[in-house]
Amino acid sequence: MSHLMNTYARLPVAFTRGEGVWLWDEQGKRYLDAVAGVAVNGLGHAHPKLAQAICEQAKTLIHTSNLYQIPKQERLGAKLAQLAGMDKVFFCNSGAEANEAAIKLARLYGHNKGIDTPAIIVMEKSFHGRTMATLTATGSRKVQAGFEPLVSGFVRVPYNDIASINQIAGHNKNIVAILVEPVQGEGGIQIPPPSYLQELRRICDSHGWLLMLDEVQTGIGRTGSMFAFQQTGITPDVMTLAKSLGSGVPIGACLAKGIAAEVFKPGNHGSTFGGNPLACAAALATLAAVEEQNLCQQAAEIGALIRDGLNNQLAGTAGVVGVRGAGLMIGVELDRPCGDLVKLALAQGLIINVTAVSVVRLLPPLVMKRDEAQQVVDMLAPLIKDFLAQK
C-alpha cells in the first residue's frame, strides 16, 4: 500500500535517469520527452552546466532564510529585471505562490488607493494554481469543486474578449487589476492575437489598473522569446514566473514595475525558502544556458518544424480540429476526448500530455534538436490517426 495521498492518477512508469530530451525507466526503456515535466525542464535532463551549478552551490550553502542578504538572489533579481524590463522581484517556490504574491500585491495596491473591496478581472478556462486564491482565480470548475467557499474579489470574463472587459470597466469601480495568461496552457493552448494584450494594456492604463501576466508556463523562452509578452510590444505591471526558471529546482518569482514595484513593504509578504542560494544558483545557470545556447530562437524554429510536420501529416484527417502553438508550446485539438492517447504514446516510447479534454499538448525541452523534433512528429501523427480511426 502506498502512503502517498491519492492526489495524482499516475502513469505506470518510473524514470531513473535522463539526458537531453530522453528519459529511461526502471527496465531501461528509452522515451522521447515531449512534455519536459510540464514545461519545467527547459534545458532537458542532466544539463552539464546546470548540474555543476547545483552541485557547487550544495557543497557551499543551500539555505539561510530571507532574514539575511542573499547575494545570488540579488544577482538573479537584477538579471530578471534586466531581461524583462521590470524593476523589482519577489522570490517564492512555485507558480501558485508567485500568483498569490501578485494577487496580494493587487489587493494592497487597491487598498492604498482607498478601494475597500478590490477586485481582479480573471479569465474563463485559465489556470493560476491550486491554493485557495489561485484556484478561485482559475477558470475551471473541476479545480474548484469541493473547495467552496471560494475567495471573493474576482470577476470572470471570457478569454480574448475585450468587449466584456470594457463592459465591466463601465460599472465596477472596485477593479484594480487584470490577471491573464499570454497563452492559455491548461486551457488548451489558446493563443490570442498580439492586439489582445495591447488592448488590455490600454484599458489598464486608462483606468489605473495593474496588468498582471501569468507567464509561469510561457516564460523563459517557451514561446520563442524570453517572455511571451515581448512579442506584443507591451510591458506588464506585474509578471509571474516559475516552472522552467529553475529547470526543476523549485523557484517562483513575482516581478513588478513602476508603482507596482513599490507596493510591498517589510512585513507585507514573505517566504521561508523563496530565493534561497540553491534555487537561485539553478535559475542563474538556467538563464545563462538559455542565452548562451540561443534557446529562444531554437524554440521558435523547432516549434515551427513540429507544427508544420504535424499539419502536413495530419492534413485531411477526420477528427483533427487543428494544430496551433507558439514556439515549443503546441496543441493538437481533436473533436473528441483523447486522454487515452497519453498511455498509447507512452507504450511507444513518447511522452505527451492531454489538456482541456481534447487537446494533445506538447511542451518539449528547449534543447530539442531538429531530428528529435521530427521523431516526435513521426511518432505522434500515426498515433493520432489510429486513435481517430478506432473511435
N, C-alpha and C positions, 0 to 999 in steps of 0.2 A: 504494500500500500504506500502510495506517495504521501508525504507530509506537506506537500505544497498545496496552497489554496487553489481551488478549481476555477481559476480566472482565465485560463487560456485553453483553446481547443488545439493543442499542439500537434504538429505533424509527426508521424512515426519515424523520425530520424534524429540523430545526434551527430553534430560535426566535431571533429577532433583537431583539425588544423586547416589553414587556408594560405593561399599565396596568390596575390593579384586578384583576378576575378574568379578564382577557383576555390572550391571547398571540398574536403574529403570527410566521409563519415567513418564510423567505427569499424566498418568492414573494408575500408579502403576504396570505396567507390567515389569517383570524382563527379562534381556537379559544377555547372556553369551558373554563377550567381548573378542574376539579373534583378535583384532586389536590394542588395547591399545593406542588409539589416534594417530595411525600411528607410532608405536614404541616409543611412548613418556612415557606412564605410566608403566614403568618397574616394579614399586613397586605396581602396581594395583591402586585401588582407595581408598582414605581416609586411607592411611597407617598411623598408630598412631604416629610413631616417626617422620615421615615427617611433618605431620600436627602440631605436637608440636614444631618442629624446626622453621617452618614458622611463627606460632603464636608468639612464644617468640621473634623472630627477628623483626616482625612487631611492636611489642609493644615497642621495643627499638630504632631501627634505620633502615629505609628502604633504604635511598639513600643519598649520599653526593657528588658524582662525583669523577672522577679519577684525579681531581686536588689535591687530598689528599691521604694519605695512607689508605688502607682498610685491616685491619688485617685478616678478613675472606677470602679475595681474596688471600692474601699471603698464608694462610693455604691451600686453595683449589689448588692453583698453585703448591705448594710443594707436595701435595698428588697425583695430576695427574702426575706430573713429576716422582714421585717415582713409581707409578703403571705402567707407560708406558715406563720408561727408557729414558725419554726426559729431556731437560734442562730448557726451558723457555715456558711460556704460555701467550697468549693474549686472554682476555675475551671480548665477544660480546654478542649478544642476540639471535642468530639463526644459523642454519646450513649454510644458504646462506651467512650470514655475516662472518662466520668462513672461508668459502671457498673464499670469497672476500679477506680476510686477507691473505690467502695462495697465491692467485694469485698475489696480490700486492707484497708480500714478494719475490716470484719467479722473478717477473719483476725487482725489485730493486737489487736482487742478480745478475741478468744478467747484469744490467747497471754497477754495481760495478766491473764486470769482463770485461767491455769495449764492451758489446754487445748492439748496438743501438736499435735493434728491437727484443727483446727477445720473444721467443715463447714457448708455453707449449703444450705437447702432451696430448690429451684427447681422450676418447673412444666413439665409437658408442653405442647408447642405454643407455648412462649414464644419471645421474641426479645429478646436483650440486646446484640447486636453481633457483630463478626467478628474480634476479637482472640482470642488463644488462650483466655484465661479466659472471656471473654464468649460465645464460640461454644460452649464447654463448658457454660456455664450455659443457653444457648439450647436449647429442646426441639425440635430439628429435625435429623434425621439428614442431610438434604440439605445443611445448612450445615456439619455436622461432617465429612462423608465426605471422606476423603483427607488429613485433618489430624491423624490419630492419631499418637502417643499424646495423648489429651486430658488436661486438667489434673484432678488429683484434688481431692477436697474438696467435691463437690456431691452432693446426694441429691435425686432427682427424684420428684415426685408429680403426679397429675392436677390440672388447674386446677379451682378451685371444689369441692374435696374436702377438707373439714375432717377427716373420719374418718381419712384417710391420714396427715395431719399429726399427729393425736393418737397414732396407732399408732407413728410414728417417735419422737415425744417420749417414749414409754414405754420405749424400749430403747436409743436412740442418745444417749449423753451428750456427744458431740462437736459437736452442733448449736449454732451461735452466732447464726444469723440466718435470716430468710426473705426471699428476693428475689422480688418479684412485680409484674406489671403490673396496675394497677386495671382496665384494659380491655385484652385482648389484641388488638393491632393486626394484626401479621403472621399471627397465629393465626386470623384470620378475623372480627375484630370480635366477640370473645366478651365478653359483659357479665355479670358475676356480680351477685347481689343485694347491697345495701348490707351485709347481715349477714355477708358473706364477709370483708371487710376488718375488720369489727368483731370477728369471731371470731379472726382472725389477730392482731389487737391484743391480745385477751385471752390467747391462747396465749403470745405473746411476753412479755407482762408476767408471766405465771405461771412461765415458765421462765428469765427473764433473757436472752431472745434479742432481737436487734435486728429491727425490722420495717422493711424497706428496699423502698421503692416506686420502680419504674422508670416515671417519668412523662415519658420522652423524647418519646413520641408524644401522650400525653393532656394534657400540661401547657400552660400559657399560654393558657387559655380554650377549648381544643379541645372539651371535653365539656360546656361550658355554665357552668363555674366556673373560676376561675383555675387550680386544680389539681383533678384528679378526686377525690382523697381528701376534699376539702371537702364532698362530697355524702354522706359516710358518717358524719360526726361524730367521726372519729378523727384522730390526728396520727401520722405515722410517726416513727421514729428517724432514718431516712436517706431522702432522696429525690433522684433524679437527673433532670436536665433537659438538653435540647439542642434540636434541630430548630428550632421557631419562636421560641426565646428570642432569637436574633439576626436573625430574619427573612431568613436566607440568608447572613449573615456567620457563619462557623463559631465557635460557642461552646458549651461544655457546662458543667454545674455539678453538684456533689455537695453537697447540703445536709444538715446534721446537727443534732440537738437533744439536749440533756441530756448524759449521759455519752458518747454517741457523738461529740458535737462536740469532745470533749477528747482523743480517741484519738491523732490525728496530732500529732507533734512535728516541729520542724525537721529535715529530712533524711529523713523517712519517705516523703514523696511530693513530686512536683513536676511542672512543665510549663514548657517554654520559652515557648510562645506564649500559654498559658492566661491569660485575663482581661486581654489587652493593651488599651490605650486605645481602639483602633478597634473591637474586638469589644464592649467594654463600652459604648461610645457607641451602637452599634447596639441592644444589648439594652435600655439605658435608654430609648431612643426607642421601642422596641417596647412596653415595659411602659407607658409614658406614653400611647401611642396606644390600647392595649387598654383602659386605664381611661377615658381621655377620650371615646372613641367607644362606650363601654359594649359592647364586643365579646363579653364573656362571655354577657350576656343575648341579644345578637344571634345568637350561635352556637346557643344553646338554641332560640330561636324559629325560625330559618331551618332548623336541623336537623329540627325537628318538621315544618315545612312540607314538606321534601323527603321525609321518611319517610311522612307522610300521603299525599302526592301519589303516591308510588311504590306504596304499599299500595292506593290507590284504582284506579290504572291497571293494576296487575298482579293485581288480585283475580280469583281463579278461573283464573289462567294455569297450566296444567300444566307442571311443572318448576321452579316458584318455591317454594323451601322456606320462605323468609321474609325480611322486611325488619326490620333491627334497627339500633340506634345509640344514641349518647349525644352530644348536641349535633351538631357537624359531623364526627362520626366514624361513618360509616354503612356498613353492609354489606348487600348483597342476595345471599342464598345461593341457588344453583341446585342441581339434583340431578345435575349433570354438570360436568366440566371446562369452563371458559368463558374461557380465556385469549385465544381468538380475538376476543372482544368488544372488546379494547383497540384493535386495528387497525381494526375496523369502526367504532368510535366516533370514532377519530382521523380517519377518512375523512369523517365527518360534521361534523367541527369540534368534537368533545367529547373532553376528556382525562379518562380514567378509569384505574383500576388494578384488577388482579385479584390476590388473595392467597389462600393456602390452597387453591389449585387451582380452587375452585368458588365463590368469594365475590367479587362486584364490590365494590370498596372505593372509597368517596368520602371525600375529605378536603379539601373546598373551603376557600378563604381565608375567614377570619372576617369579612371585609368584604363578603361576598356579600349582595346585596340580594334582596328578595322576587321581583322579576321575573326576575332571573338564576337564582334557585333554581328557579323554575317552568320556565325554559328547560331546566335540567338534567333535570328530571322528564319534560318533553315530548319531549326528545331520547332519553333513556336507555330509557324504558319501551318504546317501539316497537322499539328495537334488541334488547332482551331478548326480546320476544315473537317477533320474526322469527327470532332465533337459535334459540330453543327449538323453533319450528315446523319448522325445517330439519334438526334433528338427530334 
